[in-house]
């Protein structure tokens, strides 16, 4: 998909009216336009990766998702320190709204309270996967050559 066709590629690569909360050479972060919680930020890679299904086990994607999670945690620690509970994760197809990988960073409570359903695992159907669970799936194999 060309960058011009993906709204998140545009936000990550082209100056837009979206106010960036964080930016480096790998990721950008901004407020969700339809927040579901007290604070709701998105962290996206600048590189176009459609969904979690396009991530592969290994150092490259493990490092990227770890970095995304660290950025999200830092933002919520500085902007929502009063929130006692944070949630970090990704929607899995077909439940993702934009085909560009994005980490939801939520400082609870959910607003309105029923929004928690959208950020819950649906077991074998997918739904929402916590960032830590995704990192476990991406963790590089520790096999050594003999």
Long-range contacts (C-beta under 8 A, 24 or more apart in sequence): 1-48, 1-50, 1-99, 3-48, 6-48, 6-98, 6-99, 6-100, 7-98, 7-100, 8-44, 8-48, 8-98, 8-100, 8-102, 9-48, 9-100, 11-44, 12-44, 12-45, 12-46, 13-46, 21-75, 21-79, 22-71, 22-74, 22-75, 26-64, 26-67, 27-64, 27-67, 27-68, 27-71, 29-71, 29-72, 29-75, 29-105, 32-104, 35-111, 36-106, 36-110, 36-111, 36-115, 36-118, 36-119, 37-87, 37-106, 37-107, 37-108, 37-109, 37-110, 37-111, 37-115, 38-80, 38-83, 38-107, 38-108, 38-109, 38-111, 39-76, 39-79, 39-80, 39-83, 39-105, 39-106, 39-107, 40-104, 40-105, 40-106, 40-107, 41-72, 41-75, 41-76, 41-104, 41-105, 42-102, 42-103, 42-104, 42-105, 43-68, 43-69, 43-71, 43-72, 43-75, 43-102, 43-103, 43-105, 44-68, 44-100, 44-101, 44-102, 44-103, 45-101, 48-100, 49-100, 49-101, 50-99, 50-100, 50-101, 51-90, 51-92, 51-93, 51-96, 51-99, 51-101, 52-90, 52-92, 52-93, 52-101, 52-129, 52-134, 53-92, 53-93, 54-101, 55-101, 55-134, 55-138, 56-138, 57-137, 57-138, 57-139, 57-140, 57-141, 58-138, 58-140, 59-140, 61-138, 62-135, 62-138, 62-139, 62-140, 65-103, 65-131, 65-134, 65-135, 65-138, 66-135, 68-103, 68-131, 69-103, 69-131, 69-132, 69-135, 72-103, 72-105, 72-131, 73-105, 75-105, 76-105, 76-107, 79-107, 80-107, 83-107, 83-108, 83-109, 84-108, 85-109, 87-119, 87-130, 88-130, 88-131, 88-132, 89-119, 89-128, 89-129, 89-130, 89-131, 89-133, 89-134, 90-128, 90-129, 90-131, 90-134, 91-127, 91-128, 92-126, 92-127, 92-128, 92-129, 93-126, 94-126, 95-122, 95-126, 95-127, 95-128, 103-131, 104-128
